[in-house]
């Protein structure tokens, strides 16, 4: 009875999707909070299935394809939720315009503030060292994360995300996806459920991968509207700020599998693989996710139009960019210590302790005040990062 735990995990992931699948097929209707719960569980289960299938696929597809595809598939649930809000923003406008930005900024800040910091702390604890050293290959992610962050500061200044901005961000992702195929990477060593799937005969393994992807994609498609609208209805019924519900709860459901997979890798002492996964996800979200919302918004509205940012959204985008700059400055020397990881976590938590406009602005300034001196101190590492990317480009 080998891989018993892994088989149970697969069964559990499928089980999470069944209540909503049955409800959807039979046309059952629930109060908003029940609908959000059931459809959210379906998104969660689908996210696990996608993550496992994508990693297993690395065994059968060319390395140049799998590197970019795996990272993209892992964050597909988050893209689906944000795309829904952007689509509705283009169709009906109103508060949906705010929700599209809220979901994007929340997903990015959550990934760094909780994901990066906790994985770094676990890695330091497991290695029993004062700091962990990151792979040389992460210089590629650092480079694109930095240029995307610098460009992102323009958005709150002009008060919108235009289709031109989208093309810039999507081009950054395309450049990253191309360059990552040339970079050296850790050999593919599956763990957990992917290890079980890779142990299957080739035909059965490939059939499972395709089935998981198709099933998860279909479940996300039939769940995303109910999940998104259920969150809004729950917020209204219980007197909760709908902006905060969309900003934090939606990304938490769609991104938790990434955190869990990364934690599993670090616990298995595959520190580089765990950190690489979350840092790559941040590059994807900070380029492709922010880049697609204005395009979806324009398609839904049937004409080219910028996604407007009001005062609240400008603050949120600026704060997200400031946090991203600080996080990039931390990893630029490829060493992360306890103090730096705790700084990421504690500064992230402060926005909930002091949830005011003034506090968000002060927090943005704190991020910048910490990041800029670190960037200057690590300027030689920054030059080495640029050289590393140029070397890859010549290959």
LUMDREN-30543 format. One record per residue (C-alpha): residue in three letters; y negated, z negated, x. Coordinates in steps of 0.25 Angstrom, whole numbers, padded with zeros to 4 digits, always signed. Example, Ala and Ser with C-alpha at 12.3 -4.5 7.8 and 13.67 -1.06 7.14 Angstrom:
ala+0018-0031+0049/ser+0004-0029+0055/
***
This chain:
unk+0000+0000+0000/unk-0010+0004+0010/unk-0025+0005+0007/unk-0023-0003-0005/unk-0037-0009-0004/unk-0043+0005-0003/unk-0035+0010-0015/unk-0041-0002-0023/unk-0055+0002-0019/unk-0053+0016-0023/unk-0048+0011-0037/unk-0059+0001-0038/unk-0070+0012-0035/unk-0064+0021-0046/unk-0063+0009-0056/unk-0078+0007-0054/unk-0080+0021-0060/unk-0071+0020-0072/unk-0079+0011-0082/unk-0091+0021-0081/unk-0082+0033-0081/unk-0075+0029-0094/unk-0088+0025-0100/unk-0094+0038-0097/unk-0082+0046-0102/unk-0081+0038-0115/unk-0096+0038-0117/unk-0098+0023-0117/unk-0112+0017-0117/unk-0116+0004-0111/unk-0128-0005-0109/unk-0136+0000-0097/unk-0131-0011-0088/unk-0116-0008-0091/unk-0119+0007-0089/unk-0126+0004-0076/unk-0114-0005-0072/unk-0103+0005-0075/unk-0109+0017-0070/unk-0114+0010-0058/unk-0100+0006-0055/unk-0096+0020-0056/unk-0106+0024-0046/unk-0101+0013-0037/unk-0087+0017-0038/unk-0090+0032-0036/unk-0099+0028-0024/unk-0086+0022-0017/unk-0078+0034-0021/unk-0088+0043-0015/unk-0089+0035-0002/unk-0074+0034+0000/unk-0072+0049-0003/unk-0084+0053+0006/unk-0078+0045+0018/unk-0064+0050+0016/unk-0069+0065+0015/unk-0073+0063+0030/unk-0058+0065+0033/unk-0058+0079+0027/unk-0071+0086+0028/unk-0079+0090+0041/unk-0086+0079+0048/unk-0099+0087+0047/unk-0098+0087+0032/unk-0093+0073+0030/unk-0104+0065+0037/unk-0115+0070+0028/unk-0106+0071+0015/unk-0101+0056+0016/unk-0114+0050+0018/unk-0120+0058+0006/unk-0108+0056-0003/unk-0109+0041-0001/unk-0123+0040-0006/unk-0121+0050-0018/unk-0121+0039-0029/unk-0135+0035-0024/unk-0139+0049-0024/unk-0134+0051-0039/unk-0142+0039-0044/unk-0155+0043-0037/unk-0153+0057-0042/unk-0152+0053-0056/unk-0165+0045-0056/unk-0172+0057-0049/unk-0166+0066-0059/unk-0171+0058-0071/unk-0184+0056-0064/unk-0186+0071-0064/unk-0181+0072-0079/unk-0188+0061-0086/unk-0197+0055-0075/unk-0202+0041-0078/unk-0196+0029-0071/unk-0184+0038-0065/unk-0194+0043-0055/unk-0195+0029-0050/unk-0180+0026-0050/unk-0177+0038-0042/unk-0185+0033-0030/unk-0180+0018-0033/unk-0166+0022-0032/unk-0168+0030-0019/unk-0176+0019-0012/unk-0167+0008-0017/unk-0155+0015-0011/unk-0161+0017+0002/unk-0166+0003+0004/unk-0153-0003-0001/unk-0145+0005+0009/unk-0153+0000+0021/unk-0157-0014+0016/unk-0143-0018+0011/unk-0134-0007+0017/unk-0139-0006+0031/unk-0142-0021+0033/unk-0129-0026+0028/unk-0120-0016+0035/unk-0128-0019+0048/unk-0126-0034+0046/unk-0111-0033+0043/unk-0110-0024+0055/unk-0117-0034+0064/unk-0108-0045+0058/unk-0095-0038+0060/unk-0098-0033+0074/unk-0103-0047+0078/unk-0114-0042+0086/unk-0129-0044+0085/unk-0131-0029+0081/unk-0124-0017+0078/unk-0126-0003+0085/unk-0127+0009+0077/unk-0121+0023+0080/unk-0128+0033+0089/unk-0126+0043+0078/unk-0135+0035+0068/unk-0147+0041+0075/unk-0145+0053+0066/unk-0147+0044+0054/unk-0158+0036+0060/unk-0166+0049+0063/unk-0165+0055+0049/unk-0167+0041+0042/unk-0180+0039+0051/unk-0186+0053+0047/unk-0182+0052+0032/unk-0189+0038+0032/unk-0201+0043+0039/unk-0202+0054+0029/unk-0200+0044+0017/unk-0213+0037+0020/unk-0220+0050+0016/unk-0215+0048+0001/unk-0222+0036-0003/unk-0235+0041+0003/unk-0235+0054-0005/unk-0229+0047-0018/unk-0217+0056-0021/unk-0204+0062-0016/unk-0206+0077-0016/unk-0195+0089-0016/unk-0201+0091-0002/unk-0198+0077+0002/unk-0184+0079-0003/unk-0182+0091+0005/unk-0186+0084+0017/unk-0176+0072+0015/unk-0165+0082+0011/unk-0168+0090+0024/unk-0167+0077+0032/unk-0153+0074+0025/unk-0148+0088+0028/unk-0152+0086+0042/unk-0145+0073+0043/unk-0133+0079+0037/unk-0133+0090+0047/unk-0135+0081+0059/unk-0125+0071+0055/unk-0114+0082+0056/unk-0118+0083+0071/unk-0118+0068+0074/unk-0106+0061+0080/unk-0100+0051+0071/unk-0089+0040+0070/unk-0075+0045+0068/unk-0071+0045+0053/unk-0063+0032+0051/unk-0061+0029+0036/unk-0060+0015+0031/unk-0056+0009+0018/unk-0055+0019+0006/unk-0058+0031+0014/unk-0047+0027+0024/unk-0037+0026+0013/unk-0041+0040+0007/unk-0040+0046+0021/unk-0026+0041+0022/unk-0022+0049+0011/unk-0016+0063+0012/unk-0026+0074+0014/unk-0025+0081+0001/unk-0025+0067-0007/unk-0037+0062+0002/unk-0045+0074-0001/unk-0042+0074-0016/unk-0046+0059-0017/unk-0059+0062-0009/unk-0063+0074-0019/unk-0059+0066-0031/unk-0067+0053-0027/unk-0079+0062-0024/unk-0078+0069-0037/unk-0075+0057-0046/unk-0086+0049-0039/unk-0096+0060-0040/unk-0093+0062-0055/unk-0094+0047-0058/unk-0107+0046-0051/unk-0112+0058-0059/unk-0108+0051-0073/unk-0113+0037-0068/unk-0126+0039-0062/unk-0135+0041-0074/unk-0128+0029-0081/unk-0130+0021-0069/unk-0144+0024-0067/unk-0148+0023-0082/unk-0140+0011-0083/unk-0148+0004-0072/unk-0161+0008-0079/unk-0156+0002-0092/unk-0151-0010-0086/unk-0164-0013-0079/unk-0172-0011-0093/unk-0162-0020-0101/unk-0163-0031-0091/unk-0177-0030-0087/unk-0174-0026-0072/unk-0183-0017-0064/unk-0177-0003-0066/unk-0183+0002-0053/unk-0176-0009-0045/unk-0163-0007-0053/unk-0163+0008-0049/unk-0167+0005-0035/unk-0157-0006-0031/unk-0145-0006-0041/unk-0142+0009-0041/unk-0142+0010-0026/unk-0133-0002-0025/unk-0123+0003-0033/unk-0122+0017-0027/unk-0123+0013-0013/unk-0114+0001-0012/unk-0102+0009-0008/unk-0110+0013+0004/unk-0113-0001+0008/unk-0098-0005+0006/unk-0092+0006+0014/unk-0102+0003+0025/unk-0098-0012+0025/unk-0084-0008+0025/unk-0085+0000+0037/unk-0093-0010+0045/unk-0083-0021+0041/unk-0073-0012+0048/unk-0082-0012+0060/unk-0086+0003+0058/unk-0100-0002+0059/unk-0106+0012+0063/unk-0099+0019+0051/unk-0104+0008+0041/unk-0119+0009+0046/unk-0118+0024+0048/unk-0114+0025+0033/unk-0126+0017+0028/unk-0136+0023+0037/unk-0132+0037+0034/unk-0133+0034+0019/unk-0147+0030+0021/unk-0150+0043+0028/unk-0144+0050+0016/unk-0152+0042+0006/unk-0165+0042+0013/unk-0165+0058+0014/unk-0156+0064+0004/unk-0158+0053-0007/unk-0173+0053-0007/unk-0173+0068-0005/unk-0165+0072-0017/unk-0173+0063-0028/unk-0185+0072-0028/unk-0176+0085-0029/unk-0168+0079-0040/unk-0181+0075-0047/unk-0187+0089-0046/unk-0174+0095-0051/unk-0174+0086-0063/unk-0188+0089-0066/unk-0186+0104-0065/unk-0197+0106-0055/unk-0201+0101-0041/unk-0208+0088-0041/unk-0209+0076-0032/unk-0203+0063-0036/unk-0215+0054-0038/unk-0216+0040-0031/unk-0225+0029-0038/unk-0230+0017-0031/unk-0217+0009-0032/unk-0209+0021-0027/unk-0218+0023-0015/unk-0216+0009-0011/unk-0201+0010-0013/unk-0200+0023-0004/unk-0209+0017+0006/unk-0201+0004+0007/unk-0188+0012+0008/unk-0194+0020+0019/unk-0199+0008+0027/unk-0185+0001+0026/unk-0179+0014+0030/unk-0188+0015+0042/unk-0185+0000+0046/unk-0170+0003+0045/unk-0171+0015+0053/unk-0178+0008+0064/unk-0168-0003+0064/unk-0156+0006+0067/unk-0164+0016+0076/unk-0159+0008+0089/unk-0145+0009+0083/unk-0144-0007+0083/unk-0145-0016+0071/unk-0145-0031+0072/unk-0144-0042+0062/unk-0159-0044+0061/unk-0161-0029+0058/unk-0150-0029+0048/unk-0156-0042+0041/unk-0170-0036+0042/unk-0165-0024+0034/unk-0158-0033+0023/unk-0169-0043+0022/unk-0181-0033+0021/unk-0173-0026+0010/unk-0171-0039+0002/unk-0185-0043+0003/unk-0189-0032-0007/unk-0181-0040-0018/unk-0187-0053-0014/unk-0201-0047-0015/unk-0200-0036-0025/unk-0215-0032-0026/unk-0223-0020-0022/unk-0231-0028-0011/unk-0218-0033-0005/unk-0212-0019-0004/unk-0224-0014+0003/unk-0223-0026+0013/unk-0208-0024+0015/unk-0211-0009+0018/unk-0221-0013+0029/unk-0211-0023+0034/unk-0201-0012+0036/unk-0211-0003+0043/unk-0216-0014+0052/unk-0202-0017+0056/unk-0198-0002+0058/unk-0209+0004+0065/unk-0209-0006+0078/unk-0193-0004+0078/unk-0195+0011+0078/unk-0205+0010+0089/unk-0195+0001+0097/unk-0184+0010+0095/unk-0192+0023+0098/unk-0182+0027+0109/unk-0170+0026+0099/unk-0178+0035+0090/unk-0180+0045+0101/unk-0165+0044+0103/unk-0162+0046+0089/unk-0171+0059+0088/unk-0163+0064+0101/unk-0150+0061+0095/unk-0153+0069+0082/unk-0159+0080+0091/unk-0146+0080+0099/unk-0138+0081+0086/unk-0146+0093+0081/unk-0143+0101+0093/unk-0128+0100+0092/
***
